[in-house]
Amino acid sequence: MDMSARSSIEPVKGAGDAADHEPVDRPLLRPLPWVTILLSITLLLAIVVSLLTGPMSFSTGEIITSAKLLFSGAETAGTADWVIRELRLPRVVLACVVGAGLAVAGCVTQGVFRNPLADPGLIGVSSGAAFAAVAVIVLSGSLLQGWSGLTGPYALPLAAFVGGLAVTMVIYRLGTRNGETQVALLLLAGIAINVLAGAATGILTYVADDQQLRDLTFWSMGSLANGGWREISACAVFVLAPLAYCLSRFRILNALLLGEQVAGHLGFPVQREKRALLAAAALMVGAGVAVAGMIGFIGLVVPHLLRLIVGPDHRWLIGLSALSGALLLLIADTLARTVIAPADLPVGLLMAIIGGPVFLFLLVQQSRRWV
């Protein structure tokens, strides 16, 4: 066993009998490097298929020509090149960035709270981010004019991050007793926050004008249709940096599998690490909500299924969650713009149709383990 792999699991093995209190699922797939390679190849193929798919049909040669022009820095040449570079490619990149961010945020949230059904949407983080984003959309011309002027193109993702982070900290405080996270309190607090944030968002929607109301309606359903290079640059900054940070913190997440006290005995500053990881998750969720609206279940389903397939080691789980989340949202968005073409089905609705039954299945499976 190489030293990096040993260092990622030795704290977990050295924790004594604490592991006996947690059920351990035997991973279905090994070795994990091959799983990573397979997912990467599948994602690349999905990107090519997504670029080829749409109301206008393109050949593989046109895709290659457009890629050459893009990397050479040349201006768009012809209708096909413009559609690929200015419409489809930004949408594909945005789907990958948002999907990866949401999946990793869910993976980290489940690891921090030691609950495979924890999700940024279920505990209110997405609702808090959505409320802040709606406030910027509706009030940017009046009460929040100074905020929009100060932050420029980053006004929406920054506001969503602030809203998501505020909710995360409130949930964390309410759900923690004597240094231990109480899952029941966490979920109940999440339900309350979801209700309050939903009511506040409803009030802002009520006072919005016709154009704002139309924008909010489509935004709340979740869509990547309005994603351009400007939105991608803003989103990528707030997703890729915290994602890289989470990748570097796999050891503390592995230690938390055995409980906060065990992780503390192993030398980890547990509370500080948990706050930093939750802030990173809130940043990724806020960025995704700001540019794509409410897209649920990616942060719940992807890491949960991966834990069953490849095991609980976050050294692999975080990266595989990023690849799988990007792949899932890209496939969903490709279907969303082709099922009822030339119209666009909101990808958030499609994910709800897919994710709802999957979540119920996971809930039933989890309840059987609790019996």
N, C-alpha and C positions, 0 to 999 in steps of 0.2 A: 504493500500500500504506500503511495507517495505521501510526502510530508504534508502537502496542502490538504489532501483528503483526510489524513489522520487528525490534523488540527481542527478540522471542521466537526468531527464527531467525538473526539476524546472527552470534551467537557460533558457531553451527554452520557457517555459510558461511565464516566467517573462519578456519577451523581448518586451512587449507592442504589438503594431499593426504591427511589422515588419513581423510577420508570415503571414499576409494577402497577402503579395506580392509573396509568394511561394505556388504553388499548392500542396496539401497534398493528397497522395493516401491512401485510406483506406486499411489496411493490410487484406489479405485473410485468414490467418491462425492465430489462437490464441487457447490456450496459447502457448507461445514460448518455455517453457521448454520441452513440448512434441515434438515440432519440432526438438529440439536439440537431444533428445533421439532417435527419429525416424531416423534422419540422421546418428547418431553414429552407430546404429544397422545396417543400410543399408551399411555403410562403412565397418563394420566388415564382413558382408556377402560378399561384393565385394572383400575383401582381400582374403577370403577363396576360392571363385570362381576363382580368378586370380591365386592363387597358384595351383589350380587343373587343370587349363586350359593351354594347350600347345601341342606341337608335341608329347610329352611323357605324357601318362595318369597316374595319381596317384589316389589312394583311399584316403578317409578322414582319415583312420587309419594310412596311411603312413605320412600324414601331421602332425597328432598328435604325432607320434613317432619321427619325425624329430624335432618338437617343443620341446619335452622333452629332446632330445639329445642336442639341442641348449642351452636351459636354464640350463642344468646340466654342460655345458662347455666341453662336450665330443667331440672327433674328429668326422669328418664325417664318416658315416658307410654305404657304398654301394653307388651305382649309384643314386638311388632315393633320398637319403638324400643329396648327393652332389649337385644334380640339384636343389633341393628345397632351400637349404641353401646358395649356392654360385651363383645361376643364378636367380631364380624366386623371392626369398625373398628380395634380394637387390633391384631388379627392382620395386617390390611392394612398398617398403619403400621409394625409391626415387620418385616414382610417387606421393605418398601422400605428401612428403615434398615439392616437387616442385609445385604441384598443389595448396597446401595450401598457399604457399608463393606468387604465382602469383595472386591468388584470393584476398588475403588480401591486396596486393600492389594495385590492382585495386580498391578495396573498399576504401582504404585510399586516393588514388589519386582523386577519384570521390568526396569524402567528402571534401578534402582540396580545390579543385577547384569548388565545388558546381555545378558539371556538371555530370549527370548520364551517359554520353557518353564518359567521359574522361577515358583514358586507357594508361598504360605505353608504349604500342606499338604505339598508335596513336600520342602521343606527343613526341616520339623520344627517350624515355628512353631505350627501348629494343634495338634500333639501335645503340645507344651510347655504351651500354654494349657489344653488338655483335662486334662492331668495335674494342674495346679494347681487347676482347677475341681473335679475329682473329689476331690482332697484336702480341699477345703473342705466338700463335700457329706458325705463319710464321716467326717471328723475334727472337724467343727465343734462336736460335743458333748464333745470331749476335748482333744486336743492343740492344736487351732486355735480353741478357744472364745474366747480373748482377741482373736484376729483378727476373728472374727465380731462380737463385742461392740463392738469399736472402729470397724469400718467399716460396720456396720449393713446396709442393703439393698444397699450397693455391695460387699459382701464378695466375691461371686462374680466380677463383672467385674474388680475390682481384682486378685484373685488370678490370674485368667486372663491379665490384662495382664502381671503380674509374671512368670508362667511363660513367656508368649510372648516377652517382652522378653529374659529370660535366655537362652532358646534362640537368639534372633536374634543376640545379642552373641557367644555361643559360636560359632555358625555363621560369623559375620562374621570372627572372629579366625582360625578354622581355615581358612577359604577365602580368606584374603588373604595374599599374599606380595609383599614389596617394594612395598607400596602398590597392587598390582593384584589384582583378584579373579580367582581361578582357578576356573572353572566346574566342572571335574571334581572338585576338592577340595570345593567347595561342595555338590555333589549327594551325594558320598560321605559327607560329614559329616552331611548331612540324613538320609540313610538310617540312619546309626548312631544319631542322635538319635531318629528315629522308633521304632527298635527299643527303645531304652532307655526312652523315655517310655511306649511301649506296654506294656512289661514292668512298669514301676512302676504304671501305671494298672490292669493286671491284678491286681497284688498288693492294691491298695486295694479293687478290686471283690471279691476273694476274702474279705476281712475285713469287708465291708459286711453289715449286717443285711438282712432280707427287704425291708423298705420301701425302704431305700437302694438295694438291688440292682434293684428294680423301677424306681425313678426313674432310676438310671444306665443301665439297658437302653434305656429310651425316649429318654433324653437323648442317648445315644451314636449313635442312629439319626438324630438331627436332626429337630426338630419345633418349630413355632411355636404349637402348641395351647395351651401354658400361658402365653403372653405376655399380660400385662395392662398397664394404664397405668403401674403401678409399674416393671415390667420395661422398658417403653419409655423412661421417664424416665432410668433408670440407663444403658440402652444408648445413648440419643441423646447423652448427655453425652460418652461415650467414643468415639463415632463421628463426630459432626458437627464437633467442634473439630479433631481431626487431619485430617479430610477437607478442611476449609477451609484448614488449613496446607499440605496437599499441593497444593491448587489454586494457592497462592501461590508454590510452588517449581518451576513448570514450566520455568523457564529453566535451572536446574542439571540437571534431568532431560534436557532437550534437549542440553545440553553433554556430558553423560555418554554420549550416543549415540556420540560420537567417541572415547571413552576417557578414563580418569581423568587422564592426563598432559595431554591437550589441554584438558580442563576446568580443570585447575590453571593452565595458561598463560593461560587466559582470565580469570583472577582469582577463580575460585570456591574457597572453602575446602572442598575435596572431601571429606576424611575427616569433618569436622564435619557437613557437609550430609548425607552418607550415613548417619551415625549417627542424626541427627535424623529423617530420612525413614523409616529402618527402625524407629525407636521409634514413630513415628506409625502405620506399618503394623501393628506388633505390638499397639498399643492398639486399633485397629479390629478386628483378628482376635480378640483377647481378649474384647472386648465381644460380638462375634457368637457366639463359642463359648460364652460364659457363659450367654446367654439362649436360644440356639437349638440348642446341641449341635454335633455335627460335620456340617457341610454343605460338601461338597467341590466342586471344579471351577469354581465361579463365578470365583474369583480367577485361574484359569488360562485358561479358555475365553474369557471376555468380553473382557479386554484384548487377548488374542492375535488374536481375530477382528477386533476394532476396528482394530488396527494394519494388517491387510490391507485393510480397507474404507476407512478415512479417513486412513491414514498415521501416521507416528510422532510428530507434533507434540503434546507433552504439554499445550500450551495448550488444545487441544480434547480430547485423549485422556482426561484425568482426569475431566472433567465428563461426557463421553459414557459412560465406564465406570460412573460412579455411576448414571446414568439406566438404562443397559442392565442392570446388576446388579440394581437394584431391580425392573425389569420382569421379568427372568428368574425371580427368586425368587418374585415375586408370582404369575406364571403357574404355576410349579411347585407352589406352595402351594395355589392354587385347584384344580388338578388333583388334588392329594393328598387334599383333603377332599371331592372329588366322585366320584372313580373308583370307590371302594368304599363310598360313602355308605350309611348314616350313620357308618360307621367312618372313621378317619383313617389314611391311609397316611403314614408318616414321610417328610417332604420330603427328608431326607438320602438315603434309599434311592432316591427318584425321581431326584434329581440325580445319584446314582452311575450309575443305569441310563442316563441321558441323557449324562452327561459322560464315562463310560468310553470308549464308541466314538468320541466326538469327540476325546478326548485321543489315542487311538491313531491317528486320522486325521492330527491335527496332528503327531504324532511321525513318521509316515511321510513327510509332506510336508517336515518339517525335515531328515530323514535324506537325502532326495533332494538337498537344497541343499548338504549337507555332502560329497556324493560328488564 
